Amino acid sequence: MKFTVSHKEKSKFEAGLRGFFQYRDLGIDSATNGNYGANVIRQGTFTFHEGDSVLQPPQISHREIEHSEDLELLEITSPASFDTETV
């Protein structure tokens, strides 16, 4: 592992895994040799409020149906790269 810093004001949001979200890569993929990935993401039957969190176990079926325009969330993955399937 190596030390890494991601400054919000120097980072850009880009397209990513889900076309309806924008992702800001926090740079931990390369710092952890691919063991972890982390993104800030903007925009179920769950309603989340500021400060809420969720753990989504591997291989769980899920579908993002709707979100507010000002949604911003932190996503941490392990490993950093993984396969996903559209159903």
Contacts in CASP RR format, 6 or more apart in sequence:
PFRMAT RR
TARGET T0000
AUTHOR 0000-0000-0000
METHOD contacts of the structure
MODEL  1
MKFTVSHKEKSKFEAGLRGFFQYRDLGIDSATNGNYGANVIRQGTFTFHE
GDSVLQPPQISHREIEHSEDLELLEITSPASFDTETV
1 31 0 8 1.000
1 32 0 8 1.000
1 33 0 8 1.000
2 30 0 8 1.000
2 31 0 8 1.000
3 31 0 8 1.000
4 26 0 8 1.000
4 27 0 8 1.000
4 28 0 8 1.000
4 30 0 8 1.000
4 31 0 8 1.000
6 24 0 8 1.000
6 25 0 8 1.000
6 26 0 8 1.000
6 27 0 8 1.000
8 24 0 8 1.000
8 40 0 8 1.000
11 24 0 8 1.000
11 25 0 8 1.000
12 24 0 8 1.000
13 22 0 8 1.000
13 23 0 8 1.000
13 24 0 8 1.000
13 40 0 8 1.000
13 42 0 8 1.000
14 22 0 8 1.000
14 23 0 8 1.000
14 24 0 8 1.000
14 25 0 8 1.000
15 22 0 8 1.000
15 23 0 8 1.000
16 22 0 8 1.000
16 23 0 8 1.000
17 23 0 8 1.000
17 84 0 8 1.000
18 64 0 8 1.000
20 43 0 8 1.000
20 64 0 8 1.000
20 67 0 8 1.000
21 41 0 8 1.000
21 42 0 8 1.000
21 43 0 8 1.000
22 41 0 8 1.000
22 42 0 8 1.000
22 43 0 8 1.000
23 39 0 8 1.000
23 40 0 8 1.000
23 41 0 8 1.000
23 75 0 8 1.000
24 39 0 8 1.000
24 40 0 8 1.000
24 41 0 8 1.000
24 42 0 8 1.000
25 38 0 8 1.000
25 39 0 8 1.000
26 37 0 8 1.000
26 38 0 8 1.000
26 39 0 8 1.000
26 40 0 8 1.000
27 37 0 8 1.000
27 38 0 8 1.000
28 36 0 8 1.000
28 37 0 8 1.000
28 38 0 8 1.000
28 80 0 8 1.000
29 36 0 8 1.000
29 37 0 8 1.000
29 38 0 8 1.000
29 80 0 8 1.000
29 81 0 8 1.000
32 80 0 8 1.000
34 79 0 8 1.000
34 80 0 8 1.000
34 81 0 8 1.000
35 78 0 8 1.000
35 79 0 8 1.000
35 80 0 8 1.000
36 76 0 8 1.000
36 77 0 8 1.000
36 78 0 8 1.000
36 79 0 8 1.000
36 80 0 8 1.000
37 76 0 8 1.000
37 77 0 8 1.000
37 78 0 8 1.000
37 79 0 8 1.000
37 80 0 8 1.000
38 74 0 8 1.000
38 75 0 8 1.000
38 76 0 8 1.000
38 77 0 8 1.000
39 74 0 8 1.000
39 75 0 8 1.000
40 72 0 8 1.000
40 73 0 8 1.000
40 74 0 8 1.000
40 75 0 8 1.000
41 71 0 8 1.000
41 72 0 8 1.000
41 73 0 8 1.000
41 74 0 8 1.000
41 75 0 8 1.000
42 70 0 8 1.000
42 71 0 8 1.000
42 72 0 8 1.000
42 73 0 8 1.000
43 67 0 8 1.000
43 68 0 8 1.000
43 69 0 8 1.000
43 70 0 8 1.000
43 71 0 8 1.000
43 72 0 8 1.000
44 62 0 8 1.000
44 63 0 8 1.000
44 64 0 8 1.000
44 65 0 8 1.000
46 54 0 8 1.000
48 54 0 8 1.000
48 73 0 8 1.000
56 62 0 8 1.000
61 87 0 8 1.000
63 87 0 8 1.000
END
